[in-house]
Amino acid sequence: MFVGTPELIDFETEGGENWITLKLKDGSVIKVKMEITAVLRLGNDPNTGLPIYGIQSTNVVRIVNVPKELIKKSSPQSYG
């Protein structure tokens, strides 16, 4: 049970950029990284008294390699 208003907590990251490399069965290689955008203290656990934190994040995806046969170029569309 949470009581009160969540508190936005300032933070800094340590450990550099940690990318996970995924080698897909179709030959593509992509890298994925979770990027933390905000940290909130939501209150304290009533059983242990420990603080409870919520994390807001987004995923960043980078395409490293794609086999040429998977690249499909679309034809220009005409407007009018």
N, C-alpha and C positions, 0 to 999 in steps of 0.2 A: 504494500500500500504506500503510495507516494503522497507526501503532504507538501504543499507549497508550490512555488513556481520554479521550473527548471532554470538553472543558472548556467550561462554560457561561460566556458572555461578557456582561457588562452592556452595555446600549446605550441610546441616546436617538435620537429621530427628529427630523429637520429638514425643513423645507419645507412644513409644515402638512398639512392633510388633502387628499390627492389622490384625488378621486373621478373615475371614468370614467363618463360618461353614455352609455347605450345607448338609442337610439330604435328600437324594434322595428317590424317591418312591420305588426303588428296594431294599432299606435297606442299601445302601452304605452311608458312611459319608466321605465327603472330606472337606478339608480346603483350602481356596484360599487367597492369599495375593498379592497385587500389590507392586512391587519393583521398585522404581525410579532409573534409571541408569544415567540420565543426565538432566540438566535444561539449556535451551538456552533463552537468551533475544533476541527477533527478531526485536525489534525496538519499536516505540511508535504509539499508535492509533492516527490518524490524527484529529479525532473529539474531543477526550477527553485529549490527551496528555499522557495518562496512558501507562506504559510499557506493552508490549505484550510478554508473555512467552510461550515457547513450552516445553513440558515434554516428555522425552523418558522413557518408562517403559516396564517391562515384568511381567508376572504373574507367581507366584510360586504356584504349586498345591501339596497338601499332602494328600495321601489316609490314612484315620484314621481307617475305619472299612469297611469290605466287607463281605457280607454273604457267607458262605462256598459254597453254591450252585452256586454262580456266578464265582467261581475260576475254570478255565479250564487249566489244565496242558497239554502242548503239548508233543507229543512223540519225542524222540531223532531222529534227521535226520542222515541218513548215507551219507557220502561223498565218492566220488570215482567213 
